[in-house]
Amino acid sequence: MHNLNYKQMNGLSLAYIGDAIYELEVRRHLLSLGLTKVNELQRRSKHYVSAKAHAALFEQMMVTNILTDDELDYFKRGRNAKSHTKAKNTDVITYRISTGVEALFGYLYMSEQHERILELMTWIFEQVETGSTNK
C-alpha cells in the first residue's frame, strides 16, 4: 500500500499525515452523532482538533498511561521537530505537543495500526464528551 518507510520519516512528515487521519476520524464521528449543520460541525470539531485540545488530551494520555513506549517515541519525534511555522492562537509548547499528537497518529497510520487508531479515537471521544479535557 505505501512505499514510504515510516521509520525513516521525520516528525513533521508524520504529523502532516497524522493531522489528516485524525481530522477525518473526528469528522466521521461528528457526522455519526447526526450533526448536519456545517457551522455546528466546525464548532464541535474544535473541541478535538485544536492545539489546546491536543495538549489537554495528551495530558490525559499521560495520566492514564494509555500510550505504548513506541507511541510515546513517535509523539516525541513530532513534538521535538523543528517547525518553521508559527503557532496560531497558542503558545509554542502547546503547539509542539499538538504536533506530537499528530505525529503519533501519522505513525499509527503509516504502520497500518488501524485498530489502534480506532481504539485511541474512541478513548479521545470519551475524554472530550465527558469533559475530562476541560480542566
C-alpha positions as CSV (number, residue, x, y, z in Angstrom):
1,M,0.0,0.0,0.0
2,H,2.7,2.5,1.0
3,N,6.1,2.9,-0.5
4,L,7.1,5.1,2.5
5,N,9.0,3.8,5.4
6,Y,7.5,5.5,8.5
7,K,10.6,4.7,10.5
8,Q,12.6,7.0,8.2
9,M,10.0,9.8,8.2
10,N,10.7,12.9,10.2
11,G,8.3,14.1,12.9
12,L,6.8,16.8,10.7
13,S,6.0,14.4,7.8
14,L,4.3,12.1,10.3
15,A,2.4,15.0,11.8
16,Y,1.3,16.1,8.3
17,I,-0.4,12.7,7.5
18,G,-1.5,12.2,11.1
19,D,-3.3,15.5,11.1
20,A,-5.4,14.4,8.1
21,I,-6.2,11.0,9.6
22,Y,-7.1,12.5,13.0
23,E,-9.3,15.1,11.4
24,L,-11.1,12.5,9.2
25,E,-11.9,10.4,12.3
26,V,-13.3,13.4,14.1
27,R,-15.4,14.4,11.2
28,R,-16.7,10.8,10.8
29,H,-17.6,10.7,14.5
30,L,-19.4,14.1,14.5
31,L,-21.5,13.0,11.4
32,S,-22.3,9.7,13.2
33,L,-23.8,11.8,16.0
34,G,-26.4,13.1,13.5
35,L,-25.0,16.6,13.2
36,T,-25.7,18.1,9.8
37,K,-25.2,21.8,10.1
38,V,-21.7,22.8,8.9
39,N,-21.3,25.6,11.5
40,E,-22.2,23.2,14.3
41,L,-19.8,20.6,12.9
42,Q,-17.0,23.2,12.7
43,R,-17.7,24.5,16.2
44,R,-17.8,21.0,17.8
45,S,-14.7,19.8,15.9
46,K,-12.6,22.5,17.7
47,H,-13.0,20.5,20.9
48,Y,-11.0,17.7,19.3
49,V,-8.7,19.3,16.7
50,S,-7.3,22.5,18.2
51,A,-3.8,22.6,19.6
52,K,-5.2,23.2,23.1
53,A,-7.5,20.2,22.7
54,H,-4.5,18.1,21.7
55,A,-2.5,19.3,24.7
56,A,-5.3,18.5,27.1
57,L,-5.8,15.1,25.6
58,F,-2.1,14.4,25.7
59,E,-2.1,15.3,29.4
60,Q,-4.9,12.7,29.9
61,M,-2.9,10.2,27.9
62,M,0.0,10.6,30.4
63,V,-2.3,10.4,33.4
64,T,-4.0,7.2,32.2
65,N,-0.8,5.7,30.8
66,I,-2.6,4.7,27.6
67,L,0.3,5.1,25.2
68,T,2.9,2.4,24.4
69,D,6.6,3.2,24.5
70,D,6.7,3.2,20.7
71,E,3.8,5.5,20.5
72,L,5.5,7.8,23.0
73,D,8.7,7.8,20.9
74,Y,6.8,8.8,17.8
75,F,4.9,11.5,19.8
76,K,8.3,12.9,20.9
77,R,9.6,12.8,17.3
78,G,6.8,15.1,16.3
79,R,7.0,17.3,19.5
80,N,10.7,17.8,19.1
81,A,10.7,18.5,15.4
82,K,11.9,22.0,14.4
83,S,9.0,23.6,12.7
84,H,9.4,26.9,10.9
85,T,5.7,27.7,11.0
86,K,4.3,30.0,13.7
87,A,1.8,28.7,16.2
88,K,-1.6,30.3,15.6
89,N,-3.6,31.2,18.7
90,T,-1.4,29.3,21.1
91,D,2.0,29.1,22.8
92,V,4.9,27.2,21.3
93,I,4.8,24.4,23.9
94,T,1.1,23.7,23.3
95,Y,1.8,23.8,19.5
96,R,4.6,21.3,19.8
97,I,2.5,18.9,21.9
98,S,-0.2,19.2,19.2
99,T,2.4,18.3,16.5
100,G,3.5,15.4,18.7
101,V,-0.1,14.1,18.9
102,E,-0.4,14.4,15.1
103,A,2.9,12.6,14.6
104,L,1.6,9.8,16.8
105,F,-1.4,9.3,14.6
106,G,0.8,9.6,11.5
107,Y,3.0,6.7,12.9
108,L,-0.1,4.6,13.6
109,Y,-1.5,5.2,10.1
110,M,1.8,4.6,8.3
111,S,2.5,1.4,10.3
112,E,-1.1,0.3,9.4
113,Q,-2.2,0.0,13.0
114,H,-5.8,0.9,12.1
115,E,-7.4,-0.9,15.1
116,R,-5.2,1.1,17.5
117,I,-6.2,4.3,15.8
118,L,-9.9,3.4,16.4
119,E,-9.1,2.4,20.0
120,L,-7.4,5.8,20.7
121,M,-10.0,7.8,18.9
122,T,-12.8,6.1,20.9
123,W,-10.9,7.0,24.0
124,I,-10.5,10.6,22.8
125,F,-14.2,10.9,22.0
126,E,-14.9,9.7,25.5
127,Q,-12.5,12.2,27.1
128,V,-13.9,15.2,25.2
129,E,-17.5,14.2,25.7
130,T,-17.2,13.6,29.4
131,G,-15.4,16.9,29.9
132,S,-12.1,15.3,31.0
133,T,-10.2,17.8,28.8
134,N,-11.9,20.9,30.1
135,K,-9.8,21.2,33.3
